[in-house]
Amino acid sequence: MKKIIMYAVLDVEQPFIDAYAKAHNVEIKSVAERLTPETVGWAKGFDGIDIQQTIPLDPSIYPTLKSFGIKQITARMVGFDFIDLKLAKENGLIVTNVPAYSPRAIAEMGLTQALRLVRKLGYYDDRMDRLDFRWSGLESTEIYNLTVGIIGAGHIGGATAQLYSALGAKVIAVDPVHHAELEPYLSYTDLDRVLKEPDIVTIHTPLNNETSAMLNAEAFKKMKPSAYLINMARGGLVVTDDLIAALQNHEIAGAALDTLADEGQFFEKQAQPEEIPEDYKILRAMPNVLISPHSAFYTDTAMRNIVEMGLDDVMLILDGKRPNYPVVE
């Protein structure tokens, strides 16, 4: 019987894990902790490994897994920037991810936050916390009047385009690959136009050397002062200090962030005040900024698919077959 260890397992994942183990006659051990130098030893004696986390894997983990005879690392999530692909390859580890476990989950979260920004609900909340029930000065618009710019029209960006298009918004997008099936919902263009024209700019690209810090001071200066930024992807895509400056200087109207560049310090736990970085405190105090704890993916559909699709690839590799979702350096 094959044996798999899964790290950083959430309670909501466990029923799907139990069902998978029974259906596929495989032994699966679930642990709540992340994969770290302190916990990697738990993988000894297992055939496969399945993880979920955002903090970078320590370099010592790769040769340790190799010494255990493990041949792969499966990230049951879209992002895999926390894995050093070069070190993985050097240690004979095939890396896989789950690129499309539920694009709509993340797309719907981005739309939800965008609507909150457009309707100025953060400002209403701020006033009502002070028992100020006046609505003057907070006039908003309706979504069909707006243009939405999508940076990265893959699985999630494509689902995002469909949602905004269904509400009557004009959607433009930039992506190195043009998907013909998305043409009813968006028009392809270049990055410059996607920054300059839209009322909402939403980013859905992976984090890599080409995309890191792509939303910086220069990019914000191209956006309309009335435009909103939506980042449901990776914190490293945005230069946080430049975003703060753009908001303070009224170069953009607001932002919704499901992820921050330094979130590994304090996300996924009950943080202490001294752990919270200054940039988060500044952003959190702004009524035109909405922050959620990297939770856009968190739906029932997504959790089932995350478990099943990730484990499918572990099993394929253990059977000597090509995985469905290999990550290539």
N, C-alpha and C positions, 0 to 999 in steps of 0.2 A: 504494500500500500504506500502510495506517495505521501510525503509529509511536507506541508507548507506552513511557514510562519508569517503572520500578518502583523505589522507594527502600526501603532497609532489608530487602533480600531475604536470606532465610536459605538456606543450602545445600540444605536439605530441600525448599524450595519450587521450586528450579530445574527439576527434571524435570517438574513439573506446568506450569510456565511454558513450557518448550520444547514440550511436547505441545500446549498451548493455541495457541501461535504457529503451529505447523504446521497444526493443524486449522482455524484461522480465517484463515490467510494474512495474518498481521499481524507486524510487526517489534516485538520487545519487548527493550528494554535493561534489564538488571538491575544495580543498584548496591547495595553493602552499607551505604552511609552513609545516615543520616537526611536528611530534607529540612530544610535550614538555609539561612541567607543565603549561606553559603559554597558550598553544593551546588545551590542552586536554578538557577543558570546552566546546569547540565547538561540542564535540561528544554527549553532553547531548541532549536527545530527539531522538537519532538515534538508530537503531536496530543493526547495524553492523559497523565494522571499517576495513579499508584497508589502509596499510601504506607502505612506502618505505623509508628507510634511513640506514645509517651505524653507526651513533653515538648511544651509549647505551640509552635505555629508562630509564628515571628517575624512581626510585622505587615507587614514589608517584603515578605514572600513573596507576599502576595495581589496587589498591583499588578504585581509582577514577572511572575507567571504570566499575568496579563491581558495584559501587554505582549507576551508570547510567543504570544498567540492561543489560549491554553489556556482551555477552557470549564468545566472540572470539577476536583474533587479527590475521589478515591475513597480512603476509609480501609478497608483490608481487615482490619477488626476490628469488634467490637461498639461499643466506646467511641469517641466523637468529640468529647469535651470539650476536646481539645487544639486543636480548630479553632474559630476565631472566626467563627461563622455570619454575623454582621452584616458583617464585613469581606469574607467570601466573597461575600455577596449584592451588596455595593457594587461588587465587582469582576467581577460577572457569572459567578461560579463556582458551579456546581451541586455540592453536597456529597452523597456517598452513603457508606453503610457496609455492613457485612455482618452483619446482626443475628442470624443464626442459622446459623452455619457448622457448628457441632456442639454444640448445647446439652448433650448427654450428656457431652462431654469435660469441661466445667467442672463439671457436676453430679457426675460421678464423682469428680473431684478433691476437691470439697467433702465428699462422703461419706467418701472415704478418710481425709481429715484428721480429720473428726469421729469416726470410729471409733478412730483413734489416740488422740485426746483422751479419749474415753470409756473406753478400755481402759488409759489412763494410761501409754502407751508412752514418753512423754517422761521420766517419772519412772523407768521401768525402765532406759531408756538411760543416764540420769544415774547411777543406782546401779551399773550394770554397767561403766560407764567407770571407776568407782572399785573394781571387782572385788567389789562388794557384790551377791551373788546372792539376797538375801532378798526375798521378795515380800509380807511382812506389811505391813499398812497401805495396800496398793494395790488393795484389792478394788474391782471395777468392776461394772457392770450390763450387761444385754443390750439391744439396740436396740429390741426389741418392747415394752420397758417404758417407753419414752421418748415424750415429745411434742416434735415439731419445729415451730418457727415459721418461716415463710418470708415475708420482706419483698420483695415483687415476684415475682408468679407469672406471669411471661411465659414466653418460650421456655426459658430456663435454670431459672428457678424451677419451672416446670411439670415439667421433666425431673427436677429434684431431688425434687419431691413424689412422682413415680412410683417413684423408687428407694427412698426411705424407706418409702413405703407398702408396697412389695413385701417389705420386711424386717419389716413388722408394726408400725411406729411409727405413732402418731397424728399427723396433719399438719394444722396450721391455717395460714392465710395471709391476708395483706392485699395487695390490689392494686386500683387504680381500675377495672380491667376484670375482670369475672367471666367466666371461660371455662368454659362448661358441660361441655366435654370433660374437664376436670380434676376434676369433682366426685366421681368414684369414688376419687380419691386424696387429696383435701383438703377442708377446710371453710373457707369464707371468714369472716373476722371483722374486727375493727379492730386498729389498730397497738398500742393499749394492751394488749390481750389477748395479741397475738403477742409482746410483750416480757415480760409477767408470767408466763405459764403454761408456756412450753416449757423443756425441758432443753437444747435446741439451738436457737439463733437464727441463721438463715443469710440473708444479704442478697443480692439479685440485682436491684438497680435501676440505672438509668443515673445518672451524676453530673450534676446540674444545680442550678439555684438552689434548687429545692424540696427536694432530697435531700442537698445538701452538709451535712456535719457532723450528720446526723440521729442518728447513734449517738454521743451525748455523755454527759456526767456524769448528766444527768437520766434518759436512757434506761437507762444501766447500773444505776442505783439501782432501776429497776423490775424488772430481771431477777433471777432466783433466784440465790442464792450458789452453787448447784451447776450453773448453766447455762454453756454454752459458746457463744462467738460464732464464726461462720464468715463470713469475707469473701473471696469469690472474685471480687468485682466491681471496685470502685474504692477507692483509698486515701482519697480525700477524703470518702467517706461516713462515715468514722470520725474522731473527734477523738482523735488518738494519745495526747496527754497525759492525756486523760480515761480512755482505755482502760488506760493504765499504772497510773493511780491506782486504778481499779476492781479491777485484778488484785492490786495491792499491798495493798489494803484488804479483799481477799477478798469483794468484792461480786459477782464472777463467778468461775467456776472455771478458765477458760482460754480460749484463742483460737487460731484457725488463720487466717493471713493470707497470701493470695497477692499482696497489693498493699499498699503503704504510701503515705501522702499525699506524702512527699518522695522517692519512689523514683527520680524522674528524675535525681537527683544521682549515683546509684551502681548502679542496676539495669542489666542488659543488658551488663555488662562485668566484667572482672577489676578490682575496685575496690582502691584503696590504703587503708590503715588511716585515714589522715587524712581521707578522703572520707566515712567512715561516720558518720552522725549519732548523737548520743547516744541518741535514742529507740530506734533499731534495736538498739544494743548492750544496752540494758536489756531489751528484749523478747526478744532472742536468748538471753540468759542464763537465761531462765525455762524450766523444764522443762515447764510447762503452756502454752507458746506455741509454735506451729509456724509457720515462715515459709518460703514458697517464692517464687521470683523471677518472679512474674507469668507463670507457666508452665502454669496450669490448662488453657489452650486447646490445649496442644501435643501433639496426636495426629496419626496419619497421615490419618485421615478429615478432621479439621479443617483440616489444611494444604492438602489437595486442594481442599476447598470454599472456603477463604479465597481461594485463587488464582483459581479458576474463577468464583466468584460476583462477586468484585470486578472482574475483567476483563470479565465479561458486562455490567456496568453502564457501564464505560468505553466499550465498543463501542456500546452502545445510545445513549449520549449523542452519540458521534461520528457516529452514523447519524441524528441528529436525532429520536430516539425517547425516550419517557419511561423512565427507569431503573427497575429493580425495587425499589430500596431508597433512595429519596431521603430526605435528612434535612431536616426543616422546622424553621425557627427557632421 
